[in-house]
Amino acid sequence: MQDPAPIGLSLPQLAASRCNLCWRGRRSSSFTIKPGLQTLMTLAIKEHEQHERLEKLKTLFGLPVNKAKLTSQRTRLKNQNGFHLCRLGREVYTFVSTSRMSGSLLNMFSKGTKRKFSDGDEEISDESLVGARVASSYSLQRQSLLDMSLIKLQLCHMLVEPNLCRSVLIANTVRQIQEEMTHDGSWHMVAEAFCSAGQSPSERLVATEVLCRSREQDAEPKLFSVISYEGCREEEVVADETLCSVSVSDTVSNVCLAGRIGQCWEKSELSGVERDEEALEDSRLGSGEDEEIDTKDRASTESPKTIGQVFGTFEIKNGSPGPDSALEELFSDVDTSYYDLDTMLTGMQSAPKMGPYDILDSLAPSHSSPSIVSTPNCRSDLNELDHIMEIIVGS
Amino acid sequence: MHFSTVFSLRVSLSCRAGGGGNDVQWCFSQVKGAIDDDVAEADIISTVEFNHSGELLATGDKGGRVVIFQQETENKSQPQCRSEYNVYSTFQSHEPEFDYLKSLEIEEKINKIRWLPQKNAAQFLLSTNDKTIKLWKISERDKRPEGYNLKEEDGRYRDAATITTLRVPVFRPMDLMVEASPRRVFANAHTYHINSISVNSDNETYLSADDLRINLWHLEITDRSFNIVDIKPANMEELTEVITAAEFHPHQCNTFVYSSSKGTIRLCDMRASALCDKHSKLFEEPEDPSNRSFFSEIISSISDVKFSHNGRYMMTRDYLSVKIWDLNMENRPVETYQVHEYLRSKLCSLYENDCIFDKFECCWNGNDSVVMTGSYNNFFRMLDRTQRRDVTLEASRESCKPRQVLKPRRVCAGGKRKKDEISVDSLDFNKKILHTAWHPQENIIAVATTNNLYIFQEKVN
């Protein structure tokens, strides 16, 4: 049983999906909450028809149907003692790729099942020198640890206040890794990929406040931090200056602040419809949208791609104009009440702490494929996630 | 939640004062809680505490309920009988709340219960969730007045014309009724989540600690408290350390300690100044450079601190070890015990599944000779300080036979697994023992698994 290919979700998608997925049932589900199983890839599809449905959805959106992957996941899940659907806090489910280090994680949960994960070895099989192997696996480990930590930080935005101790400890770990990477010089490489020129990497040692935004009502209560991207839809966000003020903070690169996103959404929803339909058909982000970038805004790389995708999914959920009959059929029994604008807005406002999103984006190297940020698959995986969640919620 | 005794038995032993040495064997006594494996979240036990006499055992759960067990008084005719604990009172201590200002829920989970020393017939305890502390009075009623002059037994007033003689009510025995009533509610003093409460030895004040602040309360005054420690930085960006636990000294009413997420313990003297930001003593062990990793800081974070009963030592629990500190020596602990060193190589996985953030508690026995703490796979560890011995025991349904002696368990870290050993990879990290309590005088321990409470007693040959 090999480690399945990671379903990477970039943070904007997580943010978007998070909004879409917030629901109120605290003890509603038949699932036991195991906060410790946060980063397992989850697919607790219990019934065959749900699985079929998922396959259907994937086909619809042009996703590779990977029965083997699902099967292996399910099998593995069944092997785990007392496994239940994983969710982060009370709202968020996640498809976070098991990082390379976590092969042994699943060992810990399945009694007696011994798994060797050999992905790491395969990757570096080219290198003949043992020393080089060690070094690169160390940096690989470090990178995956960084990714993991950043995901953890953002995903503590639950309905209940996150555990401050945990957040601080994770933030300290991230800082420690950052410092080490700075000294190594590898930080510079990462930072360069994402930041505007003129800021030295060391300045970008992340402030705790941004990493795990405190509960204190900050001086800027109006501003949300949203992830920044290469591809963006500035028009939607920046459309109305009075509603959405966008600015870049000095302390952290690429901090993208979009104020009162709810209003932005409201406004942009209408304008975004056509674009979203297009995007839906593509099922692939990336090059198409990059070309739309407004050159003058490139430097600041503001405006979340999230919003577009949120609209995209928002679109679907409301059975928006022109859906396939197949789509309709699939979503016929989905409760769309969750996806009312109100719900989304409330969900959004309940945790205005998306500071770490931008950090992740600036820190996670785009070149390493197993990392969490994998843009090409974003949209499809986001949809997949949403649909799976619908299925599960509906069940 | 219903606590029904699954197995209860009378163990024919004589009680022994709470010493822990000399081949103490532990045997099963009782288990409380539902049998089925499907754990309802509300039933997850979140705190366990004996009262000062050991007669009462309180548990709090995630659903905001408190269940109190009472030790049956020993049968005088059979002095060999060890008494058992039965449900005494159950009440809903905290309700879930919603903070409208921040759009955040406030969990009703009981974080800590602390008993007050008994002053009269009633018992008092403090229970706290993330934001609010409540003082509960638990009182018994076993008599009621009967024979009112003007009222019937059911409460209706008698027709005045029919009253011809005077009748004075008398108290007659009734079935025992245990009432719990909230006497004080100490609210709105904490911005962050309360992690500890500790009653002062003066029996008038207590402290409550959250992630960044410690407040001092008077038990009679609910509308204000004094802030005695505040480690919140002016700029939250600089926050790197939080308070994880705090406790008053058992005899000195001016002294308290608090532990931090960086592995330091600060002892403060309230006589020195009103605000105890400046510590009187700082207990910190220098880091071992050979063990340094990305997780060093996380595993050094102290999850619990407890003074010994004699007040000379304190014990701290971090992720992998238990340390005993002499209050007079700040630069290193006097004793260090490894709880589950075999996990050191698994730290990354434990970080990923968040187990590395589990907060284990620890406790002393009555005469401070043995300490106990929990681990994974429903294991718990007894560390004998005088004999320098330690044992790992398991709280499981398999060893629930009456009077069954607990067999020591061993975990095999790697290599060849011997018979009866468990390999690290087969440990169940969902089954963790975070909360344990030791009877203040006897060798009776209460161990909380996820939703069950196990009571073990000592076996004496």
Contacts between the chains, C-beta under 8 A, distances in Angstrom:
chain1	res1	chain2	res2	distance
A	26	B	96	7.9
A	26	B	105	7.7
A	27	B	41	6.4
A	27	B	42	7.3
A	32	B	38	7.3
A	32	B	39	6.3
A	32	B	41	6.9
A	33	B	41	6.1
A	34	B	430	6.4
A	35	B	354	6.0
A	36	B	353	4.7
A	36	B	354	4.6
A	36	B	355	5.3
A	36	B	358	7.9
A	36	B	429	6.8
A	36	B	430	6.9
A	37	B	353	5.8
A	38	B	352	7.8
A	38	B	353	6.7
A	38	B	354	5.7
A	39	B	352	5.2
A	39	B	353	6.9
A	40	B	353	7.4
A	81	B	428	5.6
A	81	B	430	7.3
A	82	B	37	7.0
A	82	B	428	7.3
A	82	B	430	5.3
A	90	B	105	7.9
A	98	B	352	7.9
A	99	B	352	7.0
A	101	B	348	4.7
A	101	B	349	7.0
A	101	B	352	7.1
A	102	B	348	7.5
A	102	B	349	6.0
A	102	B	352	5.0
A	104	B	346	6.9
A	104	B	349	5.2
A	104	B	425	7.5
A	105	B	349	4.2
A	105	B	352	5.5
A	105	B	353	6.0
A	107	B	425	4.6
A	108	B	346	7.0
A	108	B	349	5.9
A	108	B	350	8.0
A	108	B	353	7.4
A	108	B	425	6.4
A	108	B	427	6.7
A	108	B	429	5.4
A	109	B	353	8.0
A	109	B	428	7.5
A	109	B	429	6.8
A	109	B	430	7.4
A	111	B	426	4.8
A	111	B	428	7.0
A	112	B	425	7.8
A	112	B	426	5.4
A	114	B	425	6.7
A	141	B	348	7.4
A	142	B	294	7.5
A	145	B	294	6.0
A	145	B	348	6.9
A	145	B	351	7.6
A	148	B	351	7.2
A	148	B	352	5.9
A	152	B	354	7.7
A	159	B	104	6.7
A	159	B	105	5.1
A	160	B	104	6.3
A	160	B	105	4.8
A	160	B	106	7.6
A	160	B	107	5.7
A	161	B	102	7.5
A	161	B	104	5.0
A	161	B	106	8.0
A	161	B	130	7.7
A	161	B	193	6.9
A	163	B	193	7.2
A	163	B	357	7.4
A	164	B	192	5.8
A	164	B	193	6.9
A	164	B	211	4.4
A	164	B	212	7.7
A	164	B	242	5.8
A	165	B	195	8.0
A	165	B	211	6.0
A	165	B	242	4.9
A	165	B	244	6.2
A	165	B	261	5.4
A	165	B	301	7.2
A	165	B	357	7.5
A	166	B	354	7.7
A	166	B	357	4.9
A	168	B	239	6.1
A	168	B	240	6.5
A	168	B	241	7.1
A	168	B	242	5.4
A	168	B	261	6.1
A	169	B	261	6.0
A	169	B	297	6.8
A	169	B	298	4.9
A	169	B	301	6.2
A	169	B	357	7.0
A	171	B	240	7.8
A	172	B	240	5.7
A	172	B	297	5.6
A	172	B	298	7.9
A	173	B	294	5.9
A	173	B	295	7.4
A	173	B	297	7.0
A	173	B	298	6.6
A	176	B	294	6.2
A	176	B	297	7.3
A	177	B	294	6.6
A	207	B	237	3.5
A	207	B	238	7.6
A	208	B	236	6.8
A	208	B	237	5.5
A	208	B	238	6.8
A	208	B	239	4.8
A	208	B	240	6.5
A	209	B	235	7.4
A	209	B	236	4.6
A	209	B	237	3.8
A	209	B	239	7.3
A	210	B	237	7.1
A	214	B	236	4.3
A	214	B	239	7.1
A	215	B	102	6.8
A	215	B	191	6.8
A	215	B	192	7.1
A	216	B	191	7.5
A	216	B	236	6.2
A	217	B	102	7.8
A	251	B	237	7.6
A	346	B	103	7.2
A	349	B	103	6.3
A	350	B	103	4.0
A	350	B	104	6.8
A	351	B	103	8.0
